[in-house]
Amino acid sequence: MASSIVKRYAKAILEIASETKKMDAWGKDFKNAEEIILDEDLNSFLSSPQVPFAEKFKSIDTLMKNYEPLFLNFIKVLINRNHVDLFKHIMSEFYDQNQILKGKVSATITSSIKLSNDQKKMLIEKICNIFNVTDVEIIENIDESILGGFIIRVGDTIIDSSTKNKLNELEKHLLKSTLVN
């Protein structure tokens, strides 16, 4: 799940990429930078308090010389604030928010049995209405332990309409009411 700081970074980047009309370039830079930034040795170097920022920035300038200048600045901000470890989460949140802007979301639907085509269509309509999008990519999971119903997960949002969840809520309610009496 994305923390508030990850969401703020992703939202700011999305605004910059949108304003400069370089959304595709930012997406490409994220994808290309992933391997570089997530390299263990480089990550240790960038996170080390013993290495001066000037040296870290020089290394990034060398490794990423063909990247968008604002993207390089973003990487330097992460280094400066010791948030390099958030890179992958920010990238993922950027992609998710960009998809929502395009009217698309990816939803994981967990059910106790395989959903019929009619059920999928109904759930897609509901997801489109809830998230104000026009396109939903469905990832289906089957988990018999939820007993019935379904759990929908879109980004950080979880809609739990499983029988197991309803039984747990009923149990909590009954326990609470017996404690009150």
KAWOVEN-V177742 format. One record per pair of residues at least 6 apart in sequence whose C-alpha atoms are under 7 Angstrom apart, sorted by sequence separation. I is the first residue (numbers start at 1). J is the second residue. If there is no record, write none. Layout:
I:J
I:J
This chain:
17:23
37:43
78:84
99:105
128:134
152:158
153:159
128:135
151:158
152:159
151:159
152:160
17:26
151:160
46:56
150:160
151:161
150:161
151:162
124:136
149:161
150:162
149:162
148:162
149:163
148:163
146:162
147:163
146:163
147:164
146:164
57:76
114:142
104:133
107:136
109:138
113:142
103:133
104:134
105:135
106:136
107:137
108:138
109:139
110:140
111:141
112:142
103:134
104:135
105:136
106:137
107:138
108:139
109:140
110:141
111:142
112:143
113:144
103:135
104:136
105:137
106:138
107:139
108:140
109:141
110:142
111:143
112:144
46:79
100:133
110:143
112:145
112:146
47:82
112:147
112:148
111:148
29:67
111:149
111:150
110:150
111:151
109:150
110:151
109:151
110:152
109:152
108:152
109:153
26:71
107:152
108:153
107:153
108:154
107:154
106:154
30:91
6:86
10:90
14:94
9:90
6:89
10:93
6:90
10:94
7:93
2:89
2:156
1:156
